[in-house]
Structure formats: C-alpha cells, structure tokens
C-alpha cells in the first residue's frame, strides 16, 4: 500500500463524513421547515380560533400535536437508520485503513532490514578488497626491497657465478642465488 492509497482512503473517509454531515443538516433543516410550517399554521389557526370557545382551541392543539408527533416519527426513524448505517461504514473504513497502515509498516520494516543486510554484505566485500590490496602492496614492498639489494650488489660488484646461475653478496655478508631467491620471495 502506497502513501497515495492511504491518502485516497483518507479522502474517501472525509467524503463519507461530509455526506453524514450533509444528511444530518438536511434532517435538521427539514425539521426546522416542518416546525416553521406548523408555527405558521398555528398562527393562522389562532386568529380564527379566537372567535371560538377555549375548549375548541384546546382540542385543536391536541390534534395538531398528535399529528406532528406521528408525522415526525417516520422521518426520524429513517434518519436514525441512515446514521447507523453511515457509522458502520465509517467503522469499516477505519478498520480497513488501520489494516492497510499495518501492512505498509510491515513492508517498510522488511525493506529496512534488506537494506541493512545489503550494506553489511557490501561492507564485507570492501573489507576483503582492502585486505587483498594490503597483501599485494606488502608483496610489492618486499620485492622492491629485494630488487634494491640486488641493484646495490651489482653497483658494488658483488656478483659471482654459482652453479648454473648468478649469486650476489647481500648485506655484505651472505651470498644469494638470484634466480632462486626471487622465486622463494613470491
């Protein structure tokens, strides 16, 4: 689940909440209109009934109250059902959103671990290359030192034939066969 999916779900949830608010406003508005209509009817009736006895006025008010009560029961029951249905939809959407957020969190955790493992393997490879380069450099330093000693022996005239090869006096003390000494240093 991507952030866009989460944002889309949040927008849908917002639209659903707006729909509930609109429905609630509509019911309130209908009730207000009904109340206004009843008020206006009561005023008209009041003007006419002033001429009639007080008992007739009381009976009319009772009849109007019963009519109003019966007329509002069905719309209020319908509005209550719609609100319950909408609340159930909101709960389901919230549960689904929570589940998707959890799945996304698990995916992000797995990706972080994979990146960590890749970095660790890369670090080991770099360390191996550094060890190899160090060993090669050490061998080259030893060979360079050996070549320097041989060049010094040549310059000082400390070379002599020995067996099938040439030997050189190294460090002014020992004689070393050049072809075997070079092979043993590799």
Backbone torsions as a table, in degrees:
resi	resn	phi	psi	omega
1	UNK	NA	129.2	-178.4
2	UNK	-95.7	170.8	178.3
3	UNK	-64.0	-32.5	179.1
4	UNK	-64.2	-39.5	177.3
5	UNK	-62.5	-42.6	-179.4
6	UNK	-66.0	-41.8	178.7
7	UNK	-63.9	-41.5	179.4
8	UNK	-61.6	-42.5	178.8
9	UNK	-64.6	-39.3	179.1
10	UNK	-64.2	-40.2	178.5
11	UNK	-64.5	-42.9	178.4
12	UNK	-62.2	-41.5	179.0
13	UNK	-63.5	-41.4	178.2
14	UNK	-63.2	-41.4	179.0
15	UNK	-64.7	-38.7	179.2
16	UNK	-64.8	-43.1	178.6
17	UNK	-63.8	-41.7	177.0
18	UNK	-60.5	-39.2	178.8
19	UNK	-62.5	-41.7	178.9
20	UNK	-64.0	-43.1	-179.8
21	UNK	-62.8	-40.2	179.3
22	UNK	-63.3	-45.1	178.6
23	UNK	-60.9	-44.4	179.6
24	UNK	-62.6	-42.8	178.4
25	UNK	-62.7	-38.3	-179.1
26	UNK	-65.0	-43.0	178.9
27	UNK	-64.2	-43.5	179.4
28	UNK	-62.4	-41.6	-179.6
29	UNK	-64.9	-41.6	178.4
30	UNK	-63.0	-42.0	178.3
31	UNK	-63.5	-40.6	179.6
32	UNK	-65.1	-40.8	178.3
33	UNK	-64.7	-41.6	178.9
34	UNK	-63.4	-42.0	179.1
35	UNK	-63.6	-40.5	179.3
36	UNK	-65.5	-41.6	178.9
37	UNK	-62.8	-42.6	179.1
38	UNK	-66.1	-39.6	179.2
39	UNK	-62.2	-43.9	-179.9
40	UNK	-65.4	-41.0	178.5
41	UNK	-64.0	-38.7	179.6
42	UNK	-64.4	-37.4	178.6
43	UNK	-64.8	-43.2	179.3
44	UNK	-63.6	-42.6	-179.8
45	UNK	-65.6	-37.8	-179.4
46	UNK	-60.3	-40.7	-179.5
47	UNK	-65.5	-39.4	-178.7
48	UNK	-73.8	-40.3	-174.0
49	UNK	-77.4	-10.4	176.6
50	UNK	-61.2	-26.3	-179.5
51	UNK	-83.3	-17.0	-177.1
52	UNK	-94.8	166.1	-177.2
53	UNK	-68.1	161.5	-177.5
54	UNK	-66.0	-29.3	178.8
55	UNK	-66.9	-40.6	-179.8
56	UNK	-65.4	-37.4	178.5
57	UNK	-63.9	-43.1	-179.1
58	UNK	-64.6	-42.0	178.7
59	UNK	-63.1	-40.2	179.7
60	UNK	-64.1	-43.5	179.0
61	UNK	-61.3	-40.8	178.2
62	UNK	-63.2	-42.6	179.5
63	UNK	-65.4	-41.5	179.6
64	UNK	-65.4	-40.4	178.1
65	UNK	-62.3	-43.0	178.7
66	UNK	-64.8	-40.6	179.4
67	UNK	-64.5	-44.2	179.2
68	UNK	-62.1	-44.1	-179.4
69	UNK	-61.7	-45.0	179.7
70	UNK	-68.5	-37.2	-178.6
71	UNK	-68.7	-31.5	-178.4
72	UNK	-86.8	-18.6	-177.8
73	UNK	-60.0	-49.9	-176.4
74	UNK	-64.2	-48.0	179.1
75	UNK	-64.3	-36.8	178.7
76	UNK	-67.3	-39.9	177.6
77	UNK	-64.2	-41.5	178.7
78	UNK	-64.6	-43.0	179.2
79	UNK	-63.8	-39.1	178.8
80	UNK	-63.6	-42.4	178.5
81	UNK	-63.0	-43.2	179.9
82	UNK	-63.9	-40.7	178.5
83	UNK	-65.7	-40.6	177.1
84	UNK	-62.9	-42.5	178.1
85	UNK	-63.4	-42.1	179.5
86	UNK	-65.2	-40.0	178.2
87	UNK	-64.0	-39.0	177.1
88	UNK	-63.1	-42.2	176.9
89	UNK	-61.1	-41.3	179.3
90	UNK	-64.6	-44.2	178.8
91	UNK	-61.0	-44.7	179.1
92	UNK	-62.6	-42.4	179.4
93	UNK	-65.0	-39.9	179.2
94	UNK	-65.9	-40.7	178.0
95	UNK	-64.4	-41.6	178.5
96	UNK	-65.2	-40.9	178.3
97	UNK	-63.2	-42.2	178.7
98	UNK	-62.4	-42.2	179.2
99	UNK	-63.0	-43.9	-179.3
100	UNK	-66.5	-37.4	177.0
101	UNK	-63.9	-40.3	178.7
102	UNK	-63.4	-44.1	178.9
103	UNK	-62.8	-42.2	179.0
104	UNK	-63.8	-39.2	177.6
105	UNK	-62.6	-41.1	178.2
106	UNK	-64.2	-40.7	178.6
107	UNK	-64.2	-40.3	179.0
108	UNK	-65.8	-38.1	178.0
109	UNK	-64.3	-44.3	179.1
110	UNK	-62.4	-40.9	179.2
111	UNK	-64.3	-39.9	178.7
112	UNK	-63.0	-41.7	179.0
113	UNK	-65.6	-40.7	178.9
114	UNK	-62.0	-42.1	178.5
115	UNK	-63.9	-40.4	178.5
116	UNK	-62.0	-45.4	-180.0
117	UNK	-63.7	-42.4	179.0
118	UNK	-61.9	-41.4	178.3
119	UNK	-64.8	-40.1	179.5
120	UNK	-64.1	-43.9	179.1
121	UNK	-64.6	-42.1	177.1
122	UNK	-60.9	-41.1	178.6
123	UNK	-63.6	-41.0	177.6
124	UNK	-63.6	-40.0	178.5
125	UNK	-63.6	-41.8	178.9
126	UNK	-64.4	-41.3	178.8
127	UNK	-64.5	-40.2	177.5
128	UNK	-62.1	-43.0	178.5
129	UNK	-64.0	-38.3	179.0
130	UNK	-65.9	-40.8	178.3
131	UNK	-64.0	-44.0	179.5
132	UNK	-62.0	-44.8	179.5
133	UNK	-63.3	-38.0	178.1
134	UNK	-64.1	-43.9	179.4
135	UNK	-63.8	-41.7	178.4
136	UNK	-63.4	-43.1	-180.0
137	UNK	-63.7	-38.8	178.3
138	UNK	-63.0	-44.3	178.4
139	UNK	-60.8	-42.2	-179.9
140	UNK	-65.5	-38.4	177.9
141	UNK	-63.3	-43.4	178.9
142	UNK	-62.9	-43.8	179.3
143	UNK	-64.1	-39.6	179.6
144	UNK	-65.6	-40.4	177.8
145	UNK	-62.6	-44.4	178.5
146	UNK	-60.7	-45.8	179.5
147	UNK	-63.2	-35.9	176.9
148	UNK	-64.1	-40.7	178.2
149	UNK	-65.2	-41.9	178.9
150	UNK	-64.6	-43.8	179.2
151	UNK	-62.5	-36.8	177.5
152	UNK	-66.7	-39.3	178.6
153	UNK	-65.0	-40.5	178.4
154	UNK	-63.9	-44.8	-178.5
155	UNK	-63.9	-34.9	-179.0
156	UNK	-87.2	-4.0	179.3
157	UNK	75.7	28.2	-179.9
158	UNK	-96.5	50.4	177.3
159	UNK	-117.4	144.9	178.9
160	UNK	-153.0	149.7	176.1
161	UNK	-72.3	142.9	176.3
162	UNK	-148.4	123.4	-178.8
163	UNK	56.3	-124.8	178.5
164	UNK	-98.5	9.3	-177.7
165	UNK	-135.6	-159.5	-178.6
166	UNK	-119.1	138.4	177.7
167	UNK	-114.2	152.7	178.9
168	UNK	-130.9	144.7	176.4
169	UNK	-84.6	122.3	-176.8
170	UNK	-110.7	138.3	179.0
171	UNK	59.4	20.6	177.8
172	UNK	70.2	5.8	-175.2
173	UNK	-125.9	-51.1	-170.2
174	UNK	-109.2	152.1	177.0
175	UNK	-101.2	132.7	-177.7
176	UNK	-129.0	132.5	177.2
177	UNK	-74.9	126.5	-170.7
178	UNK	-67.4	-44.0	-176.5
179	UNK	-71.7	-34.6	178.7
180	UNK	-78.9	-35.3	-178.7
181	UNK	-66.1	-40.9	-179.7
182	UNK	-65.3	-39.7	180.0
183	UNK	-69.0	-36.1	-179.0
184	UNK	-71.2	-21.4	-178.0
185	UNK	-84.8	-11.8	-178.0
186	UNK	-80.7	NA	NA
